[in-house]
Amino acid sequence: MTRLPMSCHLAAACALAVAALAAGLAPAPLPAQQAERFDLLITGGRVLDGAGNPWFRADIGVRDGRIVAVGRLVGAGADEVIDAGGLYVAPGFIDIHSHADDGSARIGRNTIRTDSLHRKAAPNVVSQGVTTVVVNQDGRSPWPIAEQRRLLERQGVGPNVMLMVGHGTVRRLVMEDDFRRPATPEEVERMRALVRQALEEGAVGISAGLEYVPGRWSTTDELVALVSELAPYDGVYISHERSEGADPMWYWPSQDPPGPPTLQDAVLETIEIGRRTGVRVVASHIKAKGAHFWGSSLSAIQLIERARAEGVRVWADQYPYATSGSDGNTVLIPRWALRDLEARRPGEGRPPGTIFRLAMADPEKEAMIRRDIAHEIRRRGGADRVLIMDYPDSTWVGKTLQDFAEARDLDPVDAAITLQLEGDPERPGGGRMRGFSMSELDVENYAARPWVATASDGGIAVETDGPVHPRYYGTFPRKIRRYAIEREVLSVEDAIRAQTSLPARILGLRDRGEIREGTWADLVIFDLETIRDRATFFEPHQHAEGIVHVLVNGSFVVRDGEILYTLPGKVIASRKGGPPMVSEEGG
């Protein structure tokens, strides 16, 4: 049965709309008494309501930051009118996994907590059509949440912001430097108290970074205890899981015992946490890393779909690229072989190139290094999928490790060693490389699932910054252009749903993510013919095309394709997190 947009004020108007849709026509005009005056009237657009329905032509009336009417608003007046003829109107995109802020962000640089208008306006975010970001991911959050929230509300932000509390943060607060072990029952209770504090201060859930320090030493029971605190707050658990392939990123075969957690183990743990707590859980930026692990998305999908059929509230999110890593700095040499153990403080000691030469002079260490390099090349997609991005000898930039190996008549392991020995001695690996460690088949398998939301896993960036992943600028238009229009992995309607109503549902948002009366006017108006990502791996600081207007809470942040650097965003707190902590005039 066709789902209708909730756009009718009166039963008679609804009946007219039903008849019109049945006849393939636009909704009928509203009755005369409904011809109101609006702050903003968007006319003639093709509305994609976010729920996955086919587009319908309608006008949208906005007042006091909310959508108050959807239909043919004949005769309506407005302070401002936008003609959306030939364009599509969708709910603003919700980035469920964003690093626009977190506990590791450099204040004033790559965070929205800053006095810099060009960063707190989040230009690379809103230019994609993103109107809400969910921050403090991967278990990292500032502390206390109240202070972060107060600062954001005082200074103003471009998009709306939702704050998570980091599992790693509360673990460090309780266990300090003694975290390389399971927590005691008493320590778990103290962590639970901190989680409750954060939720009272407005956090909407818990994020975990179980492949990182200190989360990798936690147990499932510890996580279940903490996640259970979310239930009274209708909170969500978003997890960077323990593994995203055959083994975690910290695993080196020369150093670590066999049998590390796999992607399937990690997915099963997330499912178990959801089953035991009843809380909504998310397997974040889900993937299948490593040439030897391609195709394993199918088994992860099967595990999640079986759990969902059993009633477990489990979802996933994904960025639509076949390569990971924020700055593309893939290092094939094991870190342990580059570390100066005699250095007293980080940043001191001998250059990595010098340490590496000394390690290679030891036959036993050399054998271990070669074994680990071979493992890392495979984990990064193979020698033909490791791209040289920056190197002292610029003739190799844009070539693959395989190209280098063949030109020098080396095997891939020796090629990686040579790049370090002949490259920049101050730089691990000798240069900067990017590994394309995922298969497009797995990316498409995940993108097609109706329970996979779109997420950037990107932060704040401006044109003067260094290398970043293109996802910082292009994630959401790319999902529409490449995977819906070009690859036809999913429909345009479902691509829009994956970045609007789906993340809203996962987050428990009832008044965002759809175009219907009563929702906040977070809107993106775009040209379906031209929408596309422009950011590349060598030129990442390029804004997307086709995004014409973007509104946050009824105010423009992008107009006629121009970023306005306005700050209409709000901090969206948990339902028990209370009203704004400072007045809305305070910033």
C-alpha positions as CSV (number, residue, x, y, z in Angstrom):
1,M,0.0,0.0,0.0
2,T,1.3,3.5,-0.9
3,R,2.4,5.5,2.1
4,L,1.1,9.1,1.9
5,P,3.0,12.2,3.2
6,M,1.4,13.5,6.4
7,S,0.4,16.8,4.8
8,C,-3.3,17.3,5.3
9,H,-4.9,19.5,7.9
10,L,-8.5,18.3,7.4
11,A,-10.2,15.0,6.6
12,A,-11.6,16.5,3.4
13,A,-8.2,17.7,2.3
14,C,-6.7,14.2,2.9
15,A,-9.5,12.7,0.8
16,L,-8.7,15.0,-2.0
17,A,-5.0,14.2,-1.7
18,V,-5.7,10.4,-1.9
19,A,-7.8,10.9,-5.0
20,A,-5.2,13.0,-6.6
21,L,-2.4,10.5,-5.9
22,A,-4.5,7.7,-7.2
23,A,-4.9,9.7,-10.4
24,G,-1.2,10.4,-10.6
25,L,-1.7,14.1,-9.9
26,A,-0.2,16.4,-7.3
27,P,-2.1,16.9,-4.0
28,A,-5.2,19.1,-4.3
29,P,-5.0,22.7,-3.0
30,L,-5.7,23.2,0.7
31,P,-9.0,24.8,1.6
32,A,-9.1,28.6,1.7
33,Q,-9.0,28.8,5.4
34,Q,-5.7,26.9,5.3
35,A,-4.0,29.5,3.0
36,E,-1.9,30.9,5.8
37,R,1.1,33.1,5.9
38,F,4.6,31.5,6.4
39,D,8.0,32.7,7.2
40,L,9.2,30.7,4.2
41,L,7.4,29.1,1.4
42,I,9.1,26.5,-0.9
43,T,7.1,26.1,-4.1
44,G,6.9,23.6,-6.9
45,G,9.5,21.1,-5.6
46,R,9.6,17.4,-6.1
47,V,9.3,16.2,-2.5
48,L,11.2,13.1,-1.4
49,D,9.7,12.8,2.1
50,G,12.5,10.6,3.6
51,A,10.3,7.6,4.3
52,G,11.2,5.9,1.0
53,N,8.1,7.0,-0.8
54,P,8.2,8.1,-4.5
55,W,8.5,11.9,-5.0
56,F,5.4,14.0,-5.2
57,R,5.1,17.7,-6.2
58,A,4.2,20.0,-3.3
59,D,4.8,23.3,-1.6
60,I,6.2,23.5,1.9
61,G,5.3,26.2,4.4
62,V,7.8,26.9,7.2
63,R,7.0,28.9,10.4
64,D,9.2,29.3,13.5
65,G,11.7,26.8,12.2
66,R,9.2,24.0,11.6
67,I,7.3,22.6,8.7
68,V,3.6,23.6,9.2
69,A,2.1,22.7,5.8
70,V,2.8,20.4,2.9
71,G,0.6,20.5,-0.2
72,R,-0.6,22.8,-2.9
73,L,-0.5,26.0,-0.9
74,V,-2.4,28.1,-3.4
75,G,-2.8,31.7,-2.4
76,A,-0.4,31.3,0.6
77,G,1.7,34.3,1.5
78,A,5.2,34.2,3.0
79,D,8.0,36.6,4.0
80,E,10.2,34.7,1.6
81,V,9.5,32.4,-1.3
82,I,11.9,29.9,-2.9
83,D,11.0,28.5,-6.3
84,A,12.1,24.8,-6.2
85,G,10.7,24.0,-9.7
86,G,12.8,21.3,-11.3
87,L,14.5,20.5,-8.0
88,Y,14.1,17.9,-5.4
89,V,13.3,18.7,-1.7
90,A,14.4,16.2,0.9
91,P,14.9,16.2,4.7
92,G,18.3,17.4,5.8
93,F,20.8,14.5,5.9
94,I,21.8,13.1,9.3
95,D,25.4,12.0,9.8
96,I,25.1,9.3,12.4
97,H,28.9,8.9,12.7
98,S,30.7,12.2,12.6
99,H,34.1,13.4,13.9
100,A,33.0,17.1,13.7
101,D,34.0,16.9,17.4
102,D,35.3,14.3,19.9
103,G,37.7,13.9,22.7
104,S,40.8,13.8,20.5
105,A,39.9,16.9,18.4
106,R,42.4,19.7,18.4
107,I,40.5,22.7,19.7
108,G,40.5,25.5,17.1
109,R,41.6,23.1,14.3
110,N,39.4,20.2,13.4
111,T,36.4,20.7,15.6
112,I,33.2,22.7,15.9
113,R,34.3,23.7,19.4
114,T,36.1,26.8,18.2
115,D,35.8,30.6,17.8
116,S,36.6,30.2,14.1
117,L,33.4,30.8,12.2
118,H,34.8,28.9,9.2
119,R,35.0,25.7,11.3
120,K,32.0,25.9,13.6
121,A,29.8,26.6,10.6
122,A,31.0,23.2,9.3
123,P,31.2,24.2,5.6
124,N,32.3,20.8,4.3
125,V,29.4,19.2,6.2
126,V,26.5,21.5,5.3
127,S,27.6,21.7,1.7
128,Q,26.8,18.0,1.4
129,G,23.2,18.7,2.7
130,V,24.0,17.5,6.2
131,T,21.9,19.3,8.9
132,T,22.6,17.1,11.9
133,V,25.9,15.5,13.1
134,V,26.3,12.8,15.8
135,V,29.7,13.4,17.4
136,N,32.0,12.0,20.1
137,Q,32.4,8.7,18.2
138,D,34.8,5.7,18.6
139,G,34.6,5.9,22.4
140,R,36.2,9.4,22.6
141,S,34.3,12.3,24.1
142,P,35.3,15.5,26.0
143,W,34.5,15.4,29.7
144,P,32.2,16.5,31.2
145,I,29.5,16.4,28.5
146,A,27.8,19.4,30.2
147,E,30.8,21.6,29.5
148,Q,31.0,20.6,25.8
149,R,27.2,21.1,25.4
150,R,27.4,24.5,27.2
151,L,30.2,25.7,24.9
152,L,28.5,24.6,21.7
153,E,25.2,26.3,22.7
154,R,27.0,29.5,23.7
155,Q,29.2,29.8,20.6
156,G,26.7,28.6,18.0
157,V,27.1,25.9,15.3
158,G,26.1,25.4,11.7
159,P,24.4,22.0,11.8
160,N,22.5,20.5,14.7
161,V,24.7,18.4,17.0
162,M,24.0,15.3,19.1
163,L,26.5,14.3,21.7
164,M,27.5,10.7,22.6
165,V,29.5,9.8,25.7
166,G,32.6,7.8,24.9
167,H,33.1,4.4,26.5
168,G,36.9,4.9,26.3
169,T,36.6,8.2,28.1
170,V,34.7,6.9,31.1
171,R,37.0,3.8,31.1
172,R,40.1,6.1,31.4
173,L,38.4,8.3,34.0
174,V,37.9,5.3,36.2
175,M,40.9,3.0,35.5
176,E,43.4,5.8,34.6
177,D,46.5,4.2,33.1
178,D,45.7,0.7,34.4
179,F,43.3,-0.2,31.6
180,R,45.0,-3.1,29.9
181,R,42.8,-5.6,31.7
182,P,39.1,-6.3,32.4
183,A,37.5,-3.8,34.8
184,T,36.5,-5.0,38.3
185,P,32.8,-4.9,39.3
186,E,33.5,-1.8,41.4
187,E,35.1,-0.1,38.5
188,V,32.2,-1.0,36.3
189,E,29.8,0.6,38.8
190,R,31.8,3.8,38.8
191,M,31.7,3.8,35.0
192,R,27.9,3.3,35.1
193,A,27.6,6.4,37.3
194,L,29.6,8.5,34.8
195,V,27.4,7.3,32.0
196,R,24.3,8.3,33.9
197,Q,25.8,11.7,34.6
198,A,26.5,12.2,30.9
199,L,23.0,11.2,29.9
200,E,21.5,13.6,32.5
201,E,23.7,16.3,30.9
202,G,22.3,15.6,27.4
203,A,24.3,12.7,25.8
204,V,22.1,10.7,23.5
205,G,24.0,7.4,23.8
206,I,27.3,5.7,24.2
207,S,30.0,5.3,21.5
208,A,32.7,2.6,21.7
209,G,36.0,2.2,20.0
210,L,36.7,-1.4,20.7
211,E,39.6,-1.7,18.2
212,Y,41.4,1.2,20.0
213,V,43.0,2.0,23.3
214,P,41.6,1.6,26.0
215,G,38.4,-0.1,24.7
216,R,40.1,-3.2,23.3
217,W,40.7,-4.6,26.8
218,S,37.0,-4.3,27.8
219,T,34.7,-7.3,28.1
220,T,31.3,-7.8,26.7
221,D,29.9,-7.9,30.2
222,E,31.4,-4.5,30.9
223,L,29.7,-3.1,27.8
224,V,26.4,-4.7,28.6
225,A,26.4,-3.1,32.1
226,L,27.1,0.4,30.6
227,V,24.8,0.1,27.7
228,S,21.9,-1.0,30.0
229,E,22.0,2.5,31.4
230,L,20.7,3.8,28.1
231,A,17.3,2.1,28.4
232,P,15.5,4.7,30.6
233,Y,16.8,7.5,28.2
234,D,15.9,5.8,25.0
235,G,19.6,6.0,24.1
236,V,21.6,4.4,21.4
237,Y,24.9,2.4,21.4
238,I,27.2,3.0,18.4
239,S,30.2,0.8,18.2
240,H,33.5,0.9,16.2
241,E,33.7,-2.8,16.7
242,R,36.6,-5.0,17.7
243,S,37.5,-6.0,14.1
244,E,36.5,-5.0,10.6
245,G,38.1,-7.9,8.8
246,A,40.0,-11.1,9.5
247,D,41.7,-9.4,12.5
248,P,41.9,-6.1,14.3
249,M,44.2,-3.2,13.2
250,W,46.5,-3.8,16.2
251,Y,47.2,-7.4,15.2
252,W,50.7,-8.3,14.0
253,P,51.3,-12.1,13.4
254,S,54.9,-11.8,14.6
255,Q,53.8,-10.4,17.9
256,D,50.3,-11.5,18.8
257,P,48.8,-15.0,19.4
258,P,46.5,-16.5,16.7
259,G,42.8,-16.3,16.9
260,P,42.1,-12.5,17.2
261,P,38.5,-11.4,16.8
262,T,37.1,-11.3,13.2
263,L,34.4,-9.1,11.8
264,Q,31.9,-11.8,12.4
265,D,33.0,-12.1,16.1
266,A,32.6,-8.3,16.4
267,V,29.1,-8.3,14.8
268,L,28.0,-11.1,17.1
269,E,29.2,-9.1,20.1
270,T,27.2,-6.0,19.0
271,I,24.1,-8.2,18.5
272,E,24.6,-9.8,22.0
273,I,24.8,-6.3,23.6
274,G,21.6,-5.4,21.9
275,R,19.9,-8.6,22.8
276,R,20.9,-8.5,26.5
277,T,20.0,-4.8,27.0
278,G,17.1,-4.2,24.6
279,V,18.8,-1.0,23.5
280,R,19.2,0.1,19.9
281,V,22.7,-0.9,18.8
282,V,24.7,0.1,15.7
283,A,27.6,-1.7,14.0
284,S,29.4,1.5,12.8
285,H,31.1,2.1,9.4
286,I,30.6,-1.6,8.7
287,K,33.0,-3.1,6.1
288,A,35.1,-6.1,5.2
289,K,38.8,-5.2,5.2
290,G,41.5,-7.2,3.5
291,A,41.9,-8.9,0.1
292,H,41.7,-12.3,1.9
293,F,38.4,-11.2,3.5
294,W,36.4,-9.8,0.5
295,G,32.9,-11.2,0.2
296,S,32.5,-11.7,4.0
297,S,29.9,-8.9,4.0
298,L,27.4,-11.6,3.2
299,S,28.0,-13.5,6.4
300,A,27.9,-10.3,8.5
301,I,24.6,-9.3,6.8
302,Q,23.2,-12.8,7.5
303,L,24.1,-12.5,11.2
304,I,22.4,-9.1,11.5
305,E,19.3,-10.0,9.5
306,R,18.8,-13.1,11.6
307,A,19.1,-11.1,14.8
308,R,16.7,-8.5,13.5
309,A,14.2,-11.2,12.7
310,E,14.5,-12.4,16.3
311,G,13.7,-8.9,17.6
312,V,17.1,-7.5,18.3
313,R,17.2,-3.8,17.5
314,V,20.5,-3.8,15.6
315,W,21.5,-1.5,12.6
316,A,24.7,-0.5,10.9
317,D,26.1,2.5,9.2
318,Q,28.5,2.9,6.3
319,Y,30.5,5.4,4.3
320,P,30.3,4.7,0.6
321,Y,34.0,4.3,-0.2
322,A,36.4,1.3,-0.7
323,T,39.1,2.9,1.4
324,S,39.4,3.7,5.1
325,G,41.7,6.1,7.0
326,S,41.0,9.8,7.6
327,D,44.3,11.1,6.1
328,G,45.3,8.2,3.9
329,N,48.4,7.5,5.8
330,T,48.7,3.8,5.3
331,V,52.0,2.5,6.9
332,L,53.0,-1.0,5.7
333,I,56.0,-1.2,8.1
334,P,54.9,-2.5,11.5
335,R,54.9,0.3,14.1
336,W,56.9,-1.7,16.6
337,A,59.8,-1.7,14.1
338,L,59.8,2.1,13.9
339,R,59.5,2.9,17.6
340,D,62.5,4.2,19.4
341,L,62.3,2.4,22.7
342,E,65.0,4.6,24.2
343,A,63.0,7.8,23.7
344,R,61.6,9.1,27.0
345,R,58.7,11.0,25.5
346,P,56.6,10.8,22.3
347,G,58.2,12.9,19.5
348,E,61.7,12.5,20.8
349,G,64.3,10.1,19.7
350,R,65.8,9.0,16.4
351,P,63.9,9.2,13.1
352,P,61.8,6.2,12.1
353,G,64.1,5.5,9.1
354,T,67.1,5.2,11.4
355,I,65.2,2.9,13.8
356,F,64.1,0.7,10.9
357,R,67.6,0.3,9.6
358,L,68.8,-0.9,13.0
359,A,65.9,-3.4,13.2
360,M,66.6,-4.8,9.8
361,A,70.2,-5.4,10.8
362,D,68.9,-8.0,13.3
363,P,68.1,-11.3,11.3
364,E,65.5,-12.3,13.8
365,K,63.7,-9.0,13.7
366,E,64.1,-8.8,9.9
367,A,62.1,-12.1,9.5
368,M,59.4,-10.8,11.9
369,I,59.2,-7.5,9.9
370,R,58.9,-9.2,6.6
371,R,56.1,-11.4,8.0
372,D,54.2,-8.4,9.3
373,I,54.6,-6.4,6.1
374,A,53.2,-9.2,4.0
375,H,50.3,-9.4,6.4
376,E,49.7,-5.6,6.2
377,I,49.9,-5.5,2.4
378,R,47.2,-8.2,2.2
379,R,45.1,-6.4,4.9
380,R,45.3,-3.2,2.8
381,G,43.9,-4.9,-0.3
382,G,47.1,-6.1,-2.0
383,A,50.0,-4.4,-3.6
384,D,48.0,-3.3,-6.6
385,R,45.6,-1.4,-4.3
386,V,48.1,0.5,-2.2
387,L,48.5,3.9,-3.8
388,I,51.5,6.1,-3.3
389,M,50.1,9.6,-2.4
390,D,53.2,11.5,-1.4
391,Y,56.9,10.6,-1.7
392,P,60.3,12.4,-2.0
393,D,60.7,11.0,-5.5
394,S,57.5,12.4,-7.1
395,T,57.7,10.2,-10.1
396,W,56.1,7.5,-7.9
397,V,53.2,9.6,-6.8
398,G,50.0,8.1,-8.2
399,K,51.6,4.7,-8.8
400,T,50.8,1.6,-6.8
401,L,53.1,-0.5,-4.7
402,Q,52.8,-3.1,-7.4
403,D,53.9,-0.6,-10.0
404,F,57.0,0.2,-7.9
405,A,57.7,-3.4,-7.2
406,E,57.6,-4.4,-10.9
407,A,59.7,-1.4,-12.0
408,R,62.4,-2.2,-9.5
409,D,62.1,-6.0,-10.0
410,L,61.1,-6.5,-6.4
411,D,58.5,-8.5,-4.6
412,P,55.9,-6.4,-2.8
413,V,57.5,-6.9,0.7
414,D,60.9,-5.8,-0.6
415,A,59.2,-2.9,-2.4
416,A,57.7,-1.6,0.9
417,I,61.1,-2.0,2.6
418,T,62.8,0.0,-0.2
419,L,60.2,2.8,0.0
420,Q,61.1,3.2,3.6
421,L,64.8,3.0,3.2
422,E,64.9,5.4,0.2
423,G,62.1,7.7,1.3
424,D,61.7,10.3,4.0
425,P,63.5,9.0,7.1
426,E,61.3,11.2,9.3
427,R,58.2,9.5,8.1
428,P,56.9,6.0,8.9
429,G,56.8,4.2,5.6
430,G,59.0,6.7,3.9
431,G,56.0,8.5,2.4
432,R,52.2,8.6,2.5
433,M,50.2,5.8,1.0
434,R,46.5,4.9,0.9
435,G,45.2,1.3,0.9
436,F,42.0,0.5,-0.9
437,S,41.3,-2.4,1.4
438,M,37.6,-3.0,0.7
439,S,36.0,-4.6,-2.3
440,E,33.3,-2.7,-4.2
441,L,31.2,-5.8,-4.0
442,D,31.1,-5.6,-0.2
443,V,30.4,-1.8,-0.3
444,E,27.5,-2.4,-2.5
445,N,26.2,-5.4,-0.5
446,Y,26.0,-3.2,2.6
447,A,24.6,-0.1,0.8
448,A,21.6,-2.2,-0.5
449,R,20.5,-3.2,3.0
450,P,17.5,-1.3,4.3
451,W,19.0,-1.2,7.8
452,V,22.3,0.4,6.8
453,A,22.4,4.2,7.3
454,T,24.8,6.5,5.6
455,A,27.6,8.1,7.7
456,S,30.7,10.1,6.8
457,D,33.2,9.1,9.6
458,G,34.6,12.5,8.7
459,G,35.3,15.7,10.6
460,I,35.6,19.4,10.0
461,A,37.9,20.5,7.1
462,V,38.7,23.7,5.3
463,E,40.6,24.2,2.1
464,T,43.9,25.1,3.9
465,D,44.0,21.8,5.8
466,G,46.2,18.9,4.8
467,P,45.1,15.6,3.3
468,V,41.7,14.2,4.3
469,H,39.5,11.4,3.1
470,P,37.1,12.6,0.3
471,R,34.3,11.4,2.6
472,Y,34.8,14.7,4.5
473,Y,33.2,16.5,1.5
474,G,31.4,14.0,-0.6
475,T,29.8,11.1,1.4
476,F,26.1,11.9,1.0
477,P,26.0,13.1,-2.6
478,R,28.2,10.1,-3.5
479,K,25.6,7.7,-2.1
480,I,23.0,9.2,-4.3
481,R,25.1,9.6,-7.5
482,R,27.3,6.5,-7.5
483,Y,25.2,3.9,-5.7
484,A,21.7,4.9,-6.5
485,I,21.8,6.6,-10.0
486,E,24.9,5.0,-11.6
487,R,25.2,1.5,-9.9
488,E,21.5,1.1,-9.2
489,V,22.3,-0.7,-6.0
490,L,19.3,1.0,-4.4
491,S,16.7,3.5,-5.5
492,V,17.1,7.2,-5.1
493,E,14.2,7.2,-2.6
494,D,16.0,4.5,-0.5
495,A,19.3,6.4,-0.7
496,I,17.5,9.5,0.7
497,R,15.9,7.3,3.4
498,A,19.3,5.9,4.4
499,Q,20.5,9.4,5.3
500,T,17.3,10.9,6.7
501,S,14.5,8.9,8.3
502,L,16.6,5.8,8.9
503,P,19.2,7.5,11.1
504,A,16.4,9.5,12.7
505,R,14.7,6.3,13.7
506,I,17.9,4.7,15.0
507,L,18.6,7.8,17.1
508,G,15.0,8.0,18.4
509,L,14.4,11.4,16.7
510,R,10.6,11.9,16.1
511,D,10.7,15.4,14.6
512,R,13.5,15.2,12.1
513,G,14.4,13.1,9.2
514,E,11.0,13.4,7.3
515,I,9.1,16.0,5.5
516,R,5.7,16.2,7.2
517,E,3.9,18.7,9.3
518,G,5.4,19.3,12.7
519,T,9.0,18.3,11.9
520,W,11.8,20.8,12.1
521,A,12.6,22.4,8.8
522,D,16.0,20.7,8.2
523,L,15.8,20.6,4.4
524,V,18.1,20.1,1.4
525,I,17.0,21.2,-2.0
526,F,19.1,19.7,-4.8
527,D,19.3,19.1,-8.5
528,L,19.2,15.3,-9.2
529,E,20.8,15.8,-12.6
530,T,23.9,17.4,-11.2
531,I,24.3,16.1,-7.6
532,R,27.7,14.4,-7.2
533,D,30.8,14.3,-5.1
534,R,33.8,16.2,-6.4
535,A,36.4,15.4,-3.8
536,T,39.2,13.1,-4.9
537,F,42.1,11.5,-3.1
538,F,44.6,13.9,-4.5
539,E,42.3,16.9,-4.4
540,P,40.0,16.2,-1.4
541,H,39.0,19.8,-0.5
542,Q,36.3,20.2,-3.1
543,H,32.6,20.7,-2.2
544,A,29.9,18.6,-3.8
545,E,27.8,19.8,-6.8
546,G,24.1,19.9,-7.1
547,I,23.3,21.1,-3.6
548,V,21.3,24.3,-4.2
549,H,19.8,25.2,-0.7
550,V,20.3,23.8,2.8
551,L,18.2,24.9,5.8
552,V,18.8,24.1,9.4
553,N,15.8,24.7,11.7
554,G,14.3,26.8,8.9
555,S,17.3,29.0,8.4
556,F,19.6,28.9,5.4
557,V,23.2,27.6,5.7
558,V,23.6,27.1,2.0
559,R,21.7,29.3,-0.5
560,D,22.0,29.2,-4.3
561,G,25.0,26.9,-3.8
562,E,26.8,29.4,-1.6
563,I,27.9,28.5,1.9
564,L,26.6,31.3,4.2
565,Y,28.6,30.5,7.4
566,T,25.4,31.0,9.5
567,L,24.9,29.2,12.9
568,P,21.3,28.1,13.3
569,G,22.2,24.6,14.7
570,K,21.0,23.4,18.1
571,V,22.4,20.8,20.5
572,I,19.8,18.0,20.5
573,A,19.9,16.5,24.0
574,S,18.6,13.2,25.3
575,R,14.9,13.3,26.4
576,K,16.0,13.5,30.0
577,G,18.8,15.9,29.2
578,G,16.7,19.0,29.7
579,P,16.4,22.3,27.8
580,P,19.4,24.3,26.4
581,M,22.0,24.9,29.1
582,V,22.3,28.5,27.9
583,S,19.7,30.8,26.4
584,E,19.4,30.6,22.6
585,E,20.5,34.3,22.5
586,G,23.6,33.5,24.4
587,G,25.9,32.9,21.4
